[in-house]
Amino acid sequence: MEFIYYFGDVFTPLSLMLLLGGTIGGLILGATPGLSPTMAVALLIPFTFQLEAAQGLILLGAAYTSTVAGGAVSAILLKIPGAPANIATTLDGHTMAKNGEGARALQLSFLASAVGGIFGVLLLIFLTPVLAKWALAFGPSHLFWLAILGVTVISTLDSASVVKGLLSGCIGLWLATIGFDDIMGAQRFIFHPALGGGINIIAALIGLFAIPQVLTMFAKGRGNDGAEVIEVQRHSIMAAIRELFSRTRALSIGTLIGSIIGLIPGVGGQIAGLVAYDQTKKFSPEKDKFGTGHPEGVIAAEAANNAMVGPSLVPLLTLSIPGSPTAAVLLGGLLIHGIFPGSDLFDNHPDVAWTFINSMLIGQVLMCIFGLYVAGLAARVAQVPQSVMVAIVLALSVFGAYSVQSSMGDVYVMACLGIGMFFLERFGFSAAPLVLGLILGPIAEANFIQGSMIADATDGKAAYFMTGGLNLFLIVVVIASIAYSVWMELRHSRYTTKEEAQA
């Protein structure tokens, strides 16, 4: 209970001001396409040079937490994920916004983010020593099978067909190979100098989700500008709270999966929302509603991507192993102040560690309050005329893609991927499985190569990858996931055939 002793340090005037500023700034940065949580935290590091270590971490931690949640704003209203963690939020959130339920979707997203985030930070507070040992148990073979497990999610993710879902994922896996091989340094599919560094995930996100939407608006033409007048429905905060806790299945699955995935070093929180969305869909009796504006899709995705924030810091604070790219930036923030995280961090610098963790707990509450306050106002974006919306989305897309690396090459990549996705959607393919393949490809490849090198020096690849309790458990889960997807596809086909016969 040592953390309670340092709780008051969060409420000193300067610390509270930094917490408020980081939370509000993080929400704004998160809602801006292209500005990921990692970039937001990196941009704020220079502002911490003249601050004390604890105060600097308060600013960075608040920005980290609120940027992840803020990404839901652009995901829901514009169908542009603010960060990879918000991909799954677009699947139902944007449909709700188009139906005039943007305020409801945003309220549910911020409430679910707060619940998931608070749970994740509580895990960080009470179970850090135990979780650190568990996280350390994951080696290259386990991370490889985790990536493969994520690939199996592809087959049912936002796609009417298992085959088309898998094909979309395979396209993403191929795109992930573009660039230089990390091990041998060989060139792979570099058709243009802009592809030398591979495909940037933020540019790909914007291109695959935003550009098809822009092209669809262009295809409708200016004549339809006023044809669809979206009536923004008002939705009370109390109704959103009641709805959130009436959908405990989605909230629980999202929170638990986000916490587990956040704990594993190197996997990254970007797949937490997608895996939680997929598992919530599989366990739901209303599977057909997912993708059509179902609130459970938003709740599961947002609970997961915020629940992973706290556990992702466990390996960082106890083992000096960043659990995510943003945690790696936070490590830099610690080192700048001469603080080296590790097993003795809580003994040598308890004031810094506990003040930082306590501020993240309070930050979740502040993020929820500010998010709920702006939800109703932000939802009015749905009433913006289509011709204006096209210009706004296109401008934000170009800005987001360029801002990542200040490279026009990323803008060209974004445009090409977007045009290609526009035509793929016409044949029933989806962007979400493609993005998941693009994210998981490097994780699977890097850990397979690393594991193979270890295996060659020991008992061989088969023994290294196919033995051990954790490996066997993950293999069984992978097989079960594939079998379930095939079974659901066959069941759906039989049901459709039966209905057609009766008609």
C-alpha positions in Angstrom: 0.0 0.0 0.0 3.0 2.3 -0.4 1.4 4.1 -3.3 -1.1 5.7 -1.0 1.7 7.5 0.8 2.7 9.3 -2.4 -0.8 10.0 -3.6 -0.8 13.6 -2.4 2.2 14.5 -4.6 -0.1 14.3 -7.6 -2.2 17.2 -6.3 0.5 19.8 -5.8 -0.3 22.8 -8.0 2.4 22.3 -10.6 1.8 18.5 -10.8 -1.9 18.9 -11.2 -1.5 21.6 -13.9 0.9 19.3 -15.8 -1.6 16.5 -15.4 -4.5 18.6 -16.8 -2.4 20.0 -19.6 -1.1 16.5 -20.6 -4.6 15.1 -20.6 -6.2 17.8 -22.6 -3.3 18.0 -25.0 -3.2 14.3 -25.4 -6.9 14.2 -26.3 -6.3 16.8 -29.0 -3.1 15.1 -30.3 -4.8 11.7 -30.3 -7.7 13.0 -32.3 -5.3 14.3 -35.0 -4.6 11.7 -37.6 -1.0 10.7 -37.8 0.0 11.8 -34.3 0.3 8.4 -32.6 0.8 8.1 -28.8 4.5 7.4 -29.4 4.9 10.6 -31.4 2.9 12.6 -28.9 5.1 11.5 -25.9 8.2 12.1 -28.0 7.2 15.6 -28.8 6.6 16.4 -25.2 10.0 15.1 -23.9 11.9 18.4 -24.5 9.3 20.1 -22.2 10.4 17.9 -19.3 14.1 18.9 -19.3 13.6 21.7 -16.7 11.1 19.7 -14.6 11.7 17.3 -11.8 11.7 13.6 -12.8 8.3 12.9 -11.2 6.7 16.0 -12.8 8.1 15.2 -16.2 6.7 11.7 -16.1 3.3 13.0 -15.0 3.2 15.1 -18.2 4.3 12.1 -20.4 2.1 9.6 -18.7 -1.0 11.8 -19.0 -0.3 12.4 -22.7 0.2 8.6 -23.3 -3.1 7.7 -21.6 -5.3 10.4 -23.2 -3.7 10.1 -26.7 -4.7 6.4 -26.9 -8.3 7.3 -25.9 -8.4 10.5 -28.1 -7.7 8.4 -31.2 -11.2 7.2 -31.0 -12.6 10.6 -31.9 -11.2 10.6 -35.5 -11.8 6.8 -35.7 -15.5 7.3 -35.0 -16.2 10.6 -36.7 -13.9 10.4 -39.7 -13.1 6.7 -40.0 -9.4 7.6 -39.6 -7.9 5.7 -36.7 -5.9 8.2 -34.6 -3.4 5.4 -33.9 -3.1 1.7 -34.6 -4.8 1.0 -31.3 -8.0 2.5 -32.6 -8.4 0.4 -35.8 -11.1 -1.8 -34.3 -13.0 1.2 -33.1 -13.8 2.3 -36.7 -15.6 -0.9 -37.5 -18.7 -0.1 -35.5 -18.0 3.4 -34.2 -18.0 5.2 -37.6 -21.2 3.4 -38.6 -22.9 4.7 -35.4 -21.7 8.2 -36.3 -23.2 7.9 -39.8 -26.5 6.9 -38.2 -26.5 10.0 -36.0 -25.2 8.2 -32.9 -21.8 9.8 -32.8 -22.3 11.2 -29.3 -23.4 7.8 -28.0 -20.4 6.1 -29.6 -17.9 8.7 -28.2 -19.4 8.5 -24.7 -19.2 4.7 -24.7 -15.6 4.8 -26.0 -14.4 7.2 -23.3 -16.2 5.4 -20.5 -14.9 2.0 -21.7 -11.4 3.5 -22.0 -11.6 4.8 -18.4 -12.7 1.4 -17.0 -10.1 -0.5 -18.9 -7.4 2.1 -18.1 -8.1 2.1 -14.4 -8.1 -1.7 -14.3 -4.7 -1.8 -16.1 -3.1 0.8 -13.8 -4.4 -1.1 -10.7 -2.7 -4.2 -12.1 0.5 -2.2 -12.4 0.1 -1.1 -8.8 -0.7 -4.3 -7.0 0.7 -7.1 -9.2 3.9 -5.6 -10.7 6.4 -8.2 -9.2 4.3 -11.2 -10.2 3.5 -9.8 -13.6 7.2 -9.0 -14.3 8.2 -12.6 -13.8 5.4 -13.7 -16.1 6.3 -11.2 -18.8 9.9 -12.4 -18.6 8.8 -16.0 -19.5 8.0 -14.9 -23.1 10.8 -15.7 -25.5 11.0 -15.5 -29.3 9.1 -18.8 -29.9 6.2 -17.6 -27.7 6.0 -14.2 -29.4 6.1 -15.9 -32.8 3.0 -18.1 -31.9 1.3 -15.0 -30.4 1.8 -13.3 -33.8 0.4 -16.3 -35.6 -2.6 -16.3 -33.2 -3.2 -12.7 -34.2 -3.1 -13.7 -37.8 -5.9 -16.3 -37.2 -8.1 -13.4 -36.1 -7.9 -12.1 -39.6 -10.2 -14.7 -41.0 -13.3 -13.3 -39.3 -12.4 -9.7 -38.8 -14.8 -7.3 -40.5 -15.2 -9.6 -43.5 -18.2 -11.5 -44.8 -15.9 -14.3 -46.0 -13.2 -16.2 -44.2 -11.3 -16.6 -47.5 -11.4 -12.9 -48.3 -10.4 -12.1 -44.8 -7.4 -14.4 -45.1 -6.5 -13.0 -48.5 -6.6 -9.4 -47.1 -4.4 -10.5 -44.3 -1.9 -12.2 -46.7 -1.7 -8.9 -48.7 -0.8 -7.2 -45.4 1.8 -9.8 -44.6 3.3 -9.2 -48.1 3.3 -5.4 -47.6 5.2 -6.0 -44.3 8.1 -7.6 -46.2 8.7 -4.5 -48.3 12.0 -2.7 -47.4 15.3 -4.0 -46.2 15.6 -7.4 -44.4 16.5 -6.7 -40.8 18.8 -9.7 -40.5 20.6 -9.9 -43.9 20.1 -6.3 -45.1 18.7 -7.5 -48.5 16.3 -5.4 -50.5 12.8 -6.8 -50.8 10.2 -5.4 -53.3 11.6 -1.9 -53.3 10.0 -0.5 -56.4 10.5 3.1 -55.5 13.0 5.0 -53.2 10.0 5.9 -50.9 9.8 2.2 -50.0 13.4 1.9 -48.9 12.4 2.1 -45.2 9.4 -0.1 -45.6 5.8 0.9 -45.3 5.1 3.2 -42.3 2.2 1.9 -40.4 0.6 5.3 -39.8 0.7 6.3 -43.5 -0.8 2.8 -44.3 -3.5 3.3 -41.7 -4.6 6.7 -43.1 -4.4 5.5 -46.7 -6.4 2.2 -46.1 -9.1 3.8 -44.1 -9.4 7.5 -45.1 -8.6 7.5 -48.8 -11.3 5.0 -49.9 -13.8 7.1 -47.9 -12.7 10.2 -49.8 -13.0 8.5 -53.1 -16.4 7.2 -52.2 -17.5 10.7 -51.4 -16.1 12.0 -54.7 -18.0 9.2 -56.5 -21.3 10.3 -55.1 -20.7 13.8 -56.5 -21.6 17.2 -55.3 -25.2 16.8 -56.3 -25.8 14.5 -53.4 -24.3 17.0 -50.9 -27.6 17.6 -49.2 -29.3 14.3 -50.0 -28.4 12.7 -46.7 -29.0 15.0 -43.8 -27.8 13.2 -40.7 -29.8 14.0 -37.6 -27.4 13.9 -34.6 -29.2 12.2 -31.8 -28.6 13.6 -28.3 -27.6 11.0 -25.7 -27.3 11.5 -22.0 -24.2 10.6 -20.1 -26.2 8.6 -17.5 -27.8 6.5 -20.3 -24.3 5.8 -21.6 -23.1 4.7 -18.2 -26.1 2.4 -17.8 -25.5 0.9 -21.2 -21.8 0.4 -20.6 -22.4 -1.7 -17.5 -25.3 -3.6 -19.1 -22.8 -4.9 -21.6 -20.4 -6.4 -19.1 -19.4 -9.2 -21.5 -17.8 -6.8 -24.0 -16.3 -4.7 -21.3 -14.8 -7.7 -19.4 -13.3 -9.3 -22.6 -11.8 -6.1 -23.8 -10.3 -5.2 -20.4 -8.8 -8.7 -19.8 -7.4 -9.1 -23.3 -5.9 -5.6 -23.3 -4.3 -6.2 -20.0 -2.7 -9.5 -21.1 -1.5 -8.2 -24.5 -0.1 -5.0 -22.9 2.0 -7.1 -20.5 3.8 -9.0 -23.3 7.0 -7.1 -24.4 7.2 -6.5 -28.1 3.7 -7.4 -29.1 2.4 -3.8 -28.9 -1.0 -2.5 -28.0 -2.0 -2.0 -31.6 -3.4 -5.5 -31.8 -5.2 -5.4 -28.4 -8.3 -3.7 -29.7 -8.5 -6.0 -32.8 -8.1 -9.2 -30.8 -10.6 -8.0 -28.2 -13.1 -7.0 -30.9 -12.8 -10.5 -32.5 -13.2 -12.4 -29.3 -16.2 -10.3 -28.2 -17.8 -11.0 -31.6 -17.2 -14.8 -31.2 -18.7 -14.9 -27.7 -21.6 -12.7 -28.6 -25.1 -14.1 -29.4 -25.5 -11.0 -31.7 -22.6 -11.7 -34.1 -24.5 -10.4 -37.1 -24.7 -6.9 -35.5 -21.0 -6.4 -35.4 -19.9 -4.1 -38.2 -23.3 -2.5 -38.5 -22.9 0.0 -35.6 -23.0 -2.4 -32.6 -22.0 -0.6 -29.3 -20.3 -3.7 -28.0 -17.7 -3.4 -30.8 -16.7 0.1 -29.6 -16.7 -0.9 -25.9 -14.5 -4.0 -26.4 -12.0 -2.2 -28.6 -11.6 0.9 -26.4 -11.5 -1.0 -23.1 -8.7 -3.1 -24.6 -6.5 -0.4 -26.0 -6.5 1.5 -22.7 -6.3 -1.5 -20.4 -2.9 -2.3 -22.1 -1.4 1.0 -21.0 -0.7 0.1 -17.4 0.6 -3.5 -18.0 2.8 -2.3 -20.8 4.8 -0.4 -18.2 5.4 -3.4 -16.0 8.4 -4.8 -18.0 9.8 -1.2 -18.3 9.7 -0.3 -14.6 10.8 -3.7 -13.3 13.0 -5.2 -16.0 14.1 -2.1 -18.1 12.4 -3.8 -21.1 9.9 -1.5 -22.9 6.7 -3.3 -23.6 5.7 -1.0 -26.4 7.2 1.7 -28.6 5.7 4.4 -26.3 7.1 2.7 -23.3 10.5 2.9 -25.0 10.1 6.7 -25.3 9.1 6.9 -21.6 12.4 5.0 -20.9 14.2 7.8 -22.6 12.4 10.3 -20.3 13.6 8.4 -17.3 17.2 8.1 -18.4 17.3 11.9 -19.2 16.7 12.5 -15.5 19.4 9.9 -14.4 16.9 7.3 -13.3 17.5 3.7 -14.4 14.4 1.5 -14.2 14.9 -2.0 -12.9 14.1 -4.2 -9.9 15.4 -1.6 -7.4 13.5 1.4 -8.9 10.8 1.3 -6.2 13.5 1.1 -3.5 15.8 3.9 -4.8 13.2 6.3 -6.3 9.8 5.4 -4.8 8.7 9.0 -5.0 9.2 9.1 -8.7 7.7 5.7 -9.5 4.6 5.9 -7.3 3.8 9.6 -8.2 4.0 8.6 -11.9 1.7 5.6 -11.4 -0.7 7.5 -9.2 -0.9 10.3 -11.8 -1.9 7.8 -14.5 -4.7 6.5 -12.3 -6.0 10.1 -11.8 -5.4 10.8 -15.5 -7.8 8.1 -16.6 -10.6 9.8 -14.6 -9.7 13.3 -16.0 -9.5 11.9 -19.5 -13.0 10.4 -19.1 -14.5 13.7 -17.8 -13.0 15.8 -20.6 -13.9 13.3 -23.2 -17.6 13.1 -22.1 -17.7 16.9 -22.1 -16.7 17.2 -25.7 -18.5 14.1 -27.0 -21.8 15.9 -27.8 -20.1 18.8 -29.5 -17.7 16.6 -31.5 -20.5 14.4 -32.8 -21.8 17.4 -34.8 -19.0 16.7 -37.3 -21.5 14.3 -38.9 -23.6 17.3 -40.0 -20.8 18.9 -42.0 -21.7 19.0 -45.7 -20.1 16.3 -47.7 -18.1 18.6 -50.0 -16.5 20.2 -46.9 -15.9 16.9 -45.3 -14.0 15.6 -48.3 -11.7 18.5 -48.2 -11.2 18.2 -44.4 -10.5 14.4 -44.5 -8.1 14.8 -47.5 -6.2 17.6 -45.8 -5.9 15.7 -42.5 -4.8 12.6 -44.4 -2.0 14.4 -46.2 -0.9 16.2 -43.0 -1.0 12.9 -41.0 1.0 10.9 -43.5 3.6 13.6 -44.0 4.0 14.5 -40.3 5.3 11.1 -39.3 8.7 11.3 -41.0 8.4 14.7 -42.9 8.5 12.6 -46.1 6.4 13.0 -49.3 7.2 9.4 -49.9 4.8 8.4 -47.1 2.1 10.6 -48.8 2.7 8.7 -52.1 2.5 5.4 -50.3 -0.7 6.5 -48.5 -2.3 7.5 -51.8 -1.4 4.3 -53.6 -2.6 2.1 -50.7 -5.8 4.1 -50.5 -6.6 3.8 -54.2 -5.9 0.1 -54.1 -8.1 -0.4 -51.1 -10.9 1.5 -52.8 -11.1 -1.1 -55.5 -10.6 -4.1 -53.1 -13.6 -2.9 -51.1 -15.7 -3.2 -54.2 -15.0 -6.9 -54.2 -15.8 -7.5 -50.5 -12.3 -7.1 -49.1 -11.7 -5.2 -45.8 -9.0 -2.9 -44.6 -8.8 -4.2 -41.0 -7.4 -7.7 -41.8 -4.9 -6.1 -44.2 -3.7 -3.7 -41.5 -3.5 -6.5 -39.0 -1.3 -8.5 -41.4 0.9 -5.4 -41.9 1.4 -5.0 -38.1 1.9 -8.7 -37.3 4.3 -9.5 -40.2 7.4 -7.9 -38.7 6.7 -9.3 -35.3 6.3 -12.9 -36.6 9.3 -12.7 -38.9 11.7 -11.1 -36.4 10.8 -13.6 -33.7 10.9 -16.6 -36.0 14.4 -15.7 -37.3 15.7 -15.0 -33.7 14.1 -18.2 -32.5 15.6 -20.2 -35.4 19.1 -18.9 -34.6 18.7 -20.0 -31.0 17.2 -23.3 -32.1 20.1 -24.0 -34.4 22.5 -23.7 -31.5 20.4 -26.0 -29.2 18.0 -28.9 -30.1 16.7 -27.7 -33.4 13.7 -25.8 -34.7 11.0 -28.4 -34.0 12.0 -28.8 -30.4 12.3 -25.1 -29.8 9.0 -24.0 -31.4 6.9 -27.1 -30.6 7.7 -28.1 -27.1 7.2 -26.4 -23.7 3.9 -25.8 -21.9 3.4 -22.2 -23.1 4.3 -23.1 -26.7 1.8 -26.0 -26.7 -0.9 -23.9 -25.1 -0.5 -21.2 -27.8 -0.5 -23.8 -30.6 -3.7 -25.3 -29.3 -5.3 -21.9 -29.2 -4.2 -21.1 -32.7 -5.7 -24.4 -34.0 -8.9 -23.8 -32.0 -9.2 -20.3 -33.5 -8.8 -21.5 -37.1 -11.3 -24.4 -36.5 -13.9 -22.0 -35.0 -13.6 -19.6 -37.9 -14.1 -22.4 -40.4 -17.0 -23.9 -38.4 -18.7 -20.5 -38.2 -18.3 -20.0 -42.0 -19.8 -23.4 -42.8 -22.6 -22.8 -40.3 -23.4 -19.4 -41.9 -23.4 -21.0 -45.4 -25.8 -23.7 -44.4 -28.1 -21.2 -42.7 -28.1 -19.0 -45.8 -28.8 -21.9 -48.1 -31.7 -23.1 -45.9 -33.2 -19.6 -45.9 -32.9 -19.4 -49.7 -34.6 -22.8 -50.1 -37.5 -21.8 -47.8 -37.9 -18.6 -49.8 
